[in-house]
Amino acid sequence: MAEAGLDPQTQLHDCRHAVATMLLEQGVHPAVASPVLGHSSVAFTIDTYQHVVDLMTEQAASSLANASQPVFQTQNSPTQTVR
């Protein structure tokens, strides 16, 4: 760990946890990250990294709101009356 410039107190598990968190934060699906991390199931990955999954859920909701905004603005804009 010292050769990598890490604090001597850093354990291999800390690095593994950091990698798992980064993968999920970058949008790697838990079903892909799970075998990379050697987890026995996707459910274990999701349960262990629920804090990251919660963040991903918030980001997905925000993305959906941003994507749907132009659609709703177009639908709710005043229409011209045809004579």
N, C-alpha and C positions, 0 to 999 in steps of 0.2 A: 504494500500500500504506500509506503514511503517513497518508493521509486516513482510512483504515479503522482507524487506531490500531494497526497492526501494526508489528513491528520492521522498520526499514528494510532489514535483510538478508533479509527474507522474500521469496521469489520466488513467482510465480504458480503454478509447479508444486507448491510446498509447500501452497498453498491447495487446489489440485485434489486432491492426495493426501489432505488432511484431509477434504475433502468425500466422497471415495470411501470412506474409512475410516468416517466417520460414517454414510453410507448403509447400508453393510453391517452395522455394529454395531447399527443400528436395525432390522435384519431385512429390509431391502430385498433381494430376491432378486438374485443376480449377473446373471441374465438381464435384469433390469430396469435395474440400475445400469450395465451395460456400454454400452448405446447412449447413455445420458445422459452418460457420461464420454467418449464418442467412441471407445471401444475397438473393435478390429476383430473381436473374438470374446469370447464369455463365458469361454472357456478362458484368454484373456489376462488378463481381470479376476481370475479365480480364482487364476491363477499369481502375479500381481502382489500380490494381497492375501491370500495364503495364511495369514498370521498372523491375519487377521480371520476367515477361514473356519475355522481351527482353534478359535478362540474360539466361533464359532457352533456348531460340532460339540459342544463341551463343554456349551454352554448347552442344546442339544437333548437331549443325554444326561441332563442334570440334570432337564429338564422331563419327560422320559419316566419317569425314576425317581420323581419326585414324583407324576405322574399315575397311575402303576401301583401305588403304595403302598397306597391304599385297596382296590384290587381284590385284591391278594395278602393283605392283612390279613383281608378278608372270607372268602376262600377257605380260609385256614389257621386260622380261628377254631374253637374246639371246637364240635362239634355235639351236640345233645341226642339221647339215645337214645330212640327211639320204642318203647313197650311194647305 
